[in-house]
Amino acid sequence: MVATPIGNMRDVTLRALDVLNGVDLIACEDTRITSRLLQRYGITTPMVAHHEHNATQIRPQLLAALEKGEKVALVSDAGTPLISDPGYRLVREAAEQGHRVIPVPGASATLAALSAAGLPTDRFLFVGFLPEKQGAREKTLQGLAGEQATLVLYEAARRLPAALKDMAAALPGREVVVAREITKRFEEFIRGDIQTVCDHYQRAGPPKGEVVVLLGPPPAEVAEAADLDAAILAIVDDVGVKHTAAAIAALTGRPRKEVYNRALALTKGKGDAGA
């Protein structure tokens, strides 16, 4: 499992070059992209394409090569394999068949963005790419509202303004960092509160290049609101609004009327909630 540069070709480790030069076969997402790296360093190892559209057909061939005693390197187009690519099934099956799986660490857009963002890193959640359709994207973001962690998301540059608008609605009050073109010539970090950064991209339009979006943990008051919502939703369908308000108010010390009104808002449109 060999990490490759995410932009700057010099961000490849000496060990990675030794491995790519010494294996019998390199499995990569796109042979055209990987060939640029190999040509840069004079590596002539054969390549085979291994991506989400052909993995089912190619995986048995790679496992057969391992069974014959050959050495195979798996790389992604950029960064560390298995981060937003389909390689985990190959790793799992190789390990199940008794083959040794060796990580060769290196560049990672996620870790590079975290290291320079200035957001808490003691706890973070890699979300990957959000759904393209707005409804599904909103639902995913709403599900992340209670996460007490820095969120790391990948996003297509053309969708960034729309995605940030949905983030501002679902995850209010959070700090955000948009990291663009990491390790490349036009590397850029845009920092601020979510609404300010959202407004910036509504005016400026989609940027160019590769984008990583990082959202800091929710402020205390936002986190408390999310916890209250989670507690209400956990029991309201079973016991109704009235009993939910009484129970949560007794456990948390919150005003019963506050909990009752929030429960009503959350159950609106569900029919009789047992109020």
FIROKE-526972 format. One record per residue (C-alpha): x, y, z; residue in three letters. Coordinates in steps of 0.2 Angstrom, whole numbers, plus 5000, padded with zeros to 4 digits. Layout:
# FIROKE-526972
XYZALA;...
//
This chain:
# FIROKE-526972
500050005000MET;501050144993VAL;500650334996ALA;501050444982THR;501150634980PRO;499550734981ILE;500250874970GLY;502150914972ASN;503050774964MET;504450784977ARG;503350734991ASP;503650554988VAL;504750455000THR;506350364996LEU;505550205002ARG;504050224991ALA;505250244976LEU;506150084981ASP;504549984983VAL;503850044966LEU;505450004957ASN;505649834966GLY;503849754964VAL;503249654950ASP;501649744947LEU;500849914951ILE;498949924953ALA;498350104951CYS;496750204948GLU;497350274932ASP;498950214923THR;499050384914ARG;499250474931ILE;500450354939THR;501550344923SER;501950524926ARG;502650484943LEU;503550334936LEU;504350424922GLN;504950564933ARG;505950444943TYR;506450324929GLY;505350174935ILE;504850044922THR;503749924933THR;502249864923PRO;500549934928MET;498749884928VAL;497249984931ALA;496249954947HIS;494750064951HIS;492950064956GLU;492350014939HIS;493449864936ASN;493949804954ALA;492849654953THR;493749594938GLN;495549644942ILE;495549594960ARG;495649404956PRO;497149434945GLN;498049534958LEU;497749394971LEU;498349264959ALA;499949364956ALA;500149364975LEU;499849174976GLU;501249154963LYS;502449244975GLY;502449404965GLU;502549574974LYS;501149704970VAL;501049884975ALA;499349974976LEU;499350164973VAL;497950284971SER;498050434959ASP;498650544974ALA;498950524992GLY;498750365003THR;497850214996PRO;496050175003LEU;495650355007ILE;494150374996SER;494650234984ASP;494050054982PRO;495549964988GLY;494949895005TYR;494249744997ARG;495849694989LEU;496749725006VAL;495449625015ARG;495549475003GLU;497449475002ALA;497549475021ALA;496249335023GLU;497249225011GLN;498749245021GLY;499749375011HIS;500749505020ARG;499949685018VAL;501349815021ILE;500950005022PRO;502150125015VAL;501550295022PRO;501750465014GLY;500750605008ALA;498850625013SER;497750765009ALA;496750745025THR;498250745036LEU;499050885026ALA;497550995028ALA;497350955046LEU;499151005050SER;498951175043ALA;497151215047ALA;497351275065GLY;495851175070LEU;495751045085PRO;496550885079THR;496350785096ASP;494750715088ARG;494350715070PHE;493150625058LEU;493550595040PHE;491850615030VAL;492450595012GLY;491450664998PHE;489650725002LEU;488250664991PRO;488050764975GLU;486150784977LYS;485550924988GLN;484250824998GLY;485450685002ALA;486850805006ARG;485750905018GLU;485250735027LYS;487150685028THR;487550855036LEU;486150845048GLN;486750685054GLY;488450755058LEU;487750905068ALA;488150815085GLY;489850765081GLU;491050835094GLN;492550825082ALA;493350925068THR;492550865051LEU;493650835036VAL;492750825019LEU;493250815001TYR;492250914989GLU;492250954970ALA;492751134967ALA;491151164956ARG;490051104970ARG;490851204984LEU;489751354985PRO;488151244986ALA;488951124998ALA;489551275010LEU;487751345009LYS;487051175016ASP;488451165029MET;488051335035ALA;486251285037ALA;486551115045ALA;488151155055LEU;487951335061PRO;489251425072GLY;490751315067ARG;492451375061GLU;492851315043VAL;494451305033VAL;494451275014VAL;496051205009ALA;496351214990ARG;497751144979GLU;498751084994ILE;500651064990THR;500451144973LYS;500851314966ARG;499251404970PHE;499051324988GLU;497751424998GLU;496851415015PHE;495251515018ILE;494851525036ARG;493351595045GLY;491651555053ASP;490551455042ILE;489351595036GLN;490751715032THR;491651585021VAL;490051525014CYS;489651715009ASP;491351725001HIS;491151584989TYR;489351634985GLN;490151794978ARG;491751724971ALA;490951574964GLY;491851404962PRO;493751394964PRO;494851294954LYS;495851144959GLY;495751004973GLU;494751054989VAL;494750995007VAL;493451075018VAL;493751065037LEU;492451105050LEU;492951135068GLY;491951055083PRO;490251145087PRO;490251285099PRO;489651235117ALA;487951305114GLU;487651225097VAL;488351055105ALA;487051065119GLU;485651105107ALA;486150945096ALA;486250845112ASP;484450895117LEU;483850855100ASP;484650685100ALA;483850645117ALA;482150705112ILE;482150595096LEU;482750445105ALA;481150425115ILE;479750545108VAL;479050415096ASP;478850295110ASP;478150405124VAL;477550565116GLY;477950745118VAL;477250775135LYS;478150625144HIS;479750665134THR;479750845140ALA;479450785158ALA;480850655158ALA;482150755149ILE;481850905160ALA;481950805176ALA;483650725170LEU;484450885163THR;483751025173GLY;483151115158ARG;481551205158PRO;480151085154ARG;479251215143LYS;480951235133GLU;481051045130VAL;479151035126TYR;479251165113ASN;480851085105ARG;480050915105ALA;478450995096LEU;479551075083ALA;480550915080LEU;478950805078THR;477950935067LYS;477250845052GLY;477350675060LYS;475550675065GLY;474950645083ASP;476550645094ALA;475650605110GLY;475650785116ALA;
//
